Amino acid sequence: MAMVLGISGSPKSGRNTEYLLQRALRVASERGYRTESVLCSRLRVGFCTDCGECSKGKPCPIDDDMVKIYELLQNADGIVVASPVYFGSVTAQLKAIFDRTLPLRRQGFRLRDKAGCAIAVGGSRNGGQEKTIEAIHAWMHIHGMIVVGDNSHFGGIAVRPAENDDVGISTVEATASKLCDLLDLKKKGGCWSSE
């Protein structure tokens, strides 16, 4: 069964970002996809030092939870990345994960052609969510992923408290649905394939 991986970049457990990610993953589950989650609130991921080991085909020498994340990313068919807005962009925790995926790029573009989408939640309707989504999309594009939005804009954009933001929830669910549309197309032998 195809798998959709959700990544929450929030260091806070059970809050707005994790709530919205679960809403997105529920859509994927209802569409017949297996789901997994990576929650920064429960993981320890150190910063990339650009030591160059991955350029030599070696594994990352940093011993932390990233080993599990590498496996999940490579096994995922679709990836949903969610972040709160911290000073106009993604959190430091999520950026650490992004930077540490360098071996996946340097060692064969292992995320190429995976479907991806983004969710951001801020303190106001125009609180930097689009810039945060832009940073997530940039990471996806650098890996050669296929990026989707919510069918009319950039992705899921919500304002906290997220559970009270019906407009934001609708964009999150539409984004997850669009991701599933793309995965369905691939399953049917549609216009793109990673094989």
C-alpha positions in Angstrom: 0.0 0.0 0.0 1.3 3.4 -0.9 2.3 5.6 2.0 2.0 9.3 2.8 4.4 10.7 5.3 3.6 13.7 7.4 6.3 15.9 9.0 5.5 18.4 11.7 8.2 21.0 12.2 6.7 22.2 15.5 8.7 21.7 18.7 5.4 21.8 20.6 3.5 18.6 21.1 -0.2 18.4 20.3 -0.6 22.0 19.2 -1.8 23.7 16.0 0.8 22.3 13.5 0.3 18.7 14.7 -3.5 19.1 14.7 -3.4 20.4 11.0 -1.0 17.6 10.0 -3.4 15.0 11.4 -6.3 16.6 9.5 -4.2 16.2 6.3 -3.2 12.6 7.0 -6.8 11.7 7.8 -7.7 12.8 4.2 -4.9 10.5 2.9 -6.1 7.6 5.1 -9.7 8.1 3.9 -8.4 8.0 0.3 -6.8 4.6 0.9 -3.2 5.5 1.8 -1.2 4.3 4.7 0.1 7.2 6.8 3.2 7.8 9.0 4.2 10.8 11.0 7.5 12.5 12.0 7.0 14.9 14.8 9.8 17.3 15.7 8.3 17.6 19.2 9.4 14.0 19.9 12.7 13.7 18.0 16.3 14.8 18.4 17.9 15.9 15.1 21.2 17.7 15.1 22.4 20.3 12.7 24.2 19.5 9.5 27.8 20.7 9.5 28.5 20.0 5.8 31.3 17.7 6.8 31.3 16.2 3.3 30.9 12.5 4.3 27.7 12.1 2.3 29.5 13.5 -0.8 31.8 10.5 -0.5 28.9 8.1 -0.5 29.1 7.5 3.3 26.2 7.8 5.8 25.8 10.9 7.9 28.1 10.5 10.9 25.7 12.3 13.3 24.0 9.7 15.6 20.5 10.8 16.2 16.8 10.3 15.1 17.5 11.3 11.5 18.3 7.6 10.7 14.6 6.8 11.1 13.6 9.8 9.1 15.8 8.9 6.2 14.0 5.5 5.9 10.5 7.0 6.2 11.3 9.7 3.6 12.7 7.1 1.1 9.7 4.8 1.6 7.1 7.5 1.3 5.2 8.1 -2.0 3.8 11.4 -0.8 5.2 13.9 1.8 3.2 16.5 3.7 5.3 19.0 5.5 3.7 21.3 8.1 5.3 24.1 10.1 4.3 27.0 12.3 5.6 30.4 11.2 8.7 31.3 13.3 10.0 34.7 12.3 8.7 34.5 8.8 9.8 31.0 7.9 10.0 27.4 9.1 11.2 26.4 12.5 14.9 25.7 13.3 13.8 22.1 14.0 12.4 21.6 10.5 15.3 23.4 8.9 17.6 20.9 10.6 15.7 18.0 9.0 15.8 19.7 5.6 19.6 20.3 5.8 20.2 16.7 7.0 18.5 15.3 3.9 21.5 16.3 1.9 22.7 12.7 1.7 19.4 11.7 0.0 20.1 14.3 -2.7 23.9 13.7 -3.1 23.5 9.9 -3.2 21.1 9.5 -6.1 18.3 12.1 -5.7 16.3 9.5 -3.6 13.3 11.9 -3.2 13.0 12.6 -6.9 9.4 12.4 -8.2 7.8 12.0 -4.8 4.7 14.1 -4.4 4.9 16.9 -1.9 2.8 19.6 -0.3 3.0 22.1 2.5 1.0 23.5 5.4 1.8 26.6 7.5 0.0 28.1 10.5 0.6 31.6 11.9 -0.7 34.0 14.4 -2.7 36.0 11.9 -4.2 35.3 8.4 -1.2 37.0 6.8 1.4 36.0 9.3 4.1 34.7 7.0 2.4 31.5 6.0 3.1 31.9 2.3 6.8 32.6 3.0 7.0 29.5 5.2 5.3 27.4 2.5 7.7 28.9 -0.1 10.7 27.6 2.1 9.1 24.1 2.3 8.5 24.1 -1.5 12.1 25.2 -2.1 13.3 22.1 -0.2 11.0 19.9 -2.2 12.1 21.4 -5.5 15.8 21.0 -4.7 15.1 17.3 -4.2 13.2 17.0 -7.5 9.8 16.4 -6.0 6.5 17.1 -7.6 4.8 19.9 -5.6 1.1 20.6 -5.3 -1.0 23.3 -3.7 -4.6 23.4 -2.6 -6.1 23.7 -6.1 -6.1 27.4 -6.1 -3.1 28.7 -4.0 0.1 27.4 -2.4 -1.1 25.0 0.1 -2.7 24.7 3.5 -2.7 28.1 5.2 -4.2 28.4 8.7 -4.3 30.7 11.7 -4.2 29.7 15.3 -6.1 28.4 17.1 -6.2 26.0 14.2 -9.2 23.9 15.4 -11.3 27.1 15.1 -10.1 28.1 11.6 -12.6 26.5 9.2 -11.2 28.4 6.2 -7.6 27.2 7.1 -8.8 23.6 7.7 -10.5 23.6 4.3 -7.2 24.6 2.6 -5.3 21.9 4.5 -7.8 19.2 3.5 -7.8 20.5 -0.1 -4.0 20.3 -0.2 -4.0 16.8 1.1 -6.7 15.8 -1.4 -4.6 17.3 -4.3 -1.6 15.3 -3.1 -3.7 12.1 -3.2 -5.0 13.1 -6.7 -1.4 13.1 -7.9 -0.6 9.8 -6.2 -3.8 8.3 -7.7 -2.6 9.4 -11.1 0.7 7.7 -10.6 -0.9 4.5 -9.5 -3.0 4.5 -12.7 0.1 4.9 -14.8 -0.6 8.5 -15.4 1.6 11.2 -16.9 4.6 10.7 -14.5 6.5 7.9 -12.9 9.6 7.6 -10.8 10.6 4.3 -12.4 
